[in-house]
């Protein structure tokens, strides 16, 4: 990586971190070569959790590539420090780990002790410490080089998160834990923020699930996971108790009836026929106009959110929708 100058001490400039096209590969340059996972699938890797922090990891030369690749999911802030050479840089690392929990996964704090991992500092051409580098989609850019006091650091990171949200970067990391990362049955632990909504989903109480997810989205409109959960909970709420045979017969009899067609699209999604659900509504958008067309389009966007915007079927569905609209 070529060294990038700072405009001023403590500068925050995210202009170099606008998200590239989806085909752009993650940057290399890490000791040890590419990780085995790659891309978002590697998001759960990347070193041991730091202390009690769920969103900070101690980065080693062996785990560095996995940490960089986890930036395909959400930003990673790499903090380069040395407690022996500059104690203030160690305090910055500790504060960054603390604040990573406050921001609940909007970024992962990757702590790099340059004494323990000199190869990383050499590969990244670190000019001095302390230094915080932001990595998004595998692409690094210097963020700040001062050991700011905790309150100033919190304000600076708030600004960073706001800029990222404005650029459409709303992903979150899953929490890492100092203890076991899976339950006894092998499943990953549930993020406590989503536990009430997920409990309601498992209990079949979809009205409560919608209310719980809606509260999360209202509190944080940028919470993509909560928005996806809300969309799916609404699908399940709408199909609960529906006579599928009667609903499909009604849709067949009235092909341009928006209510009938959207209900069957919900049933298709519930049955795992995702592409059928999307195709039904795309064709409805193509055939209708005015309020009916808008209602069909909005319903389809809700189904996209329920499936997940990174799903290949959603990407294909969005292309089909654009073709139907224009």
Number of C-alpha atoms within 10 A of each C-alpha: 14 8 11 12 9 14 9 9 11 18 14 20 16 15 10 11 18 14 16 11 8 8 6 11 15 20 17 15 12 21 17 12 12 17 19 10 15 17 19 16 14 20 20 16 18 24 20 16 21 21 15 14 20 24 29 33 26 22 28 23 17 17 19 26 29 26 29 31 32 29 28 26 23 24 30 30 28 28 29 27 27 19 14 11 12 12 13 19 24 22 19 24 27 20 19 26 27 21 20 23 19 14 16 18 22 25 29 31 33 31 25 25 22 21 14 12 17 13 16 23 20 14 14 15 13 20 13 10 20 23 23 28 20 26 27 28 26 23 25 23 21 23 24 22 22 17 23 18 12 16 11 11 19 19 10 18 19 13 13 18 17 15 16 21 15 11 14 12 20 20 20 21 22 21 21 25 19 13 10 10 14 12 10 9 6 8 9 13 16 13 14 10 13 16 13 15 27 22 13 18 20 11 11 15 17 23 16 19 27 23 16 22 26 20 15 21 19 12 10 12 14 20 18 18 19 22 22 21 26 26 24 27 27 22 23 22 20 15 17 13 8 13 10 14 9 11 16 18 12 16 19 14 11 13 14 17 16 21 15 18 23 23 21 27 28 25 24 19 22 15 10 11 13 20 15 14 24 28 16 18 26 24 16 24 24 18 14 16 13 8 10 17 20 13 18 25 21 14 21 26 19 19 26 23 21 21 18 20 16 10 12 11 16 21 14 12 22 18 12 16 21 11 11 15 13 6
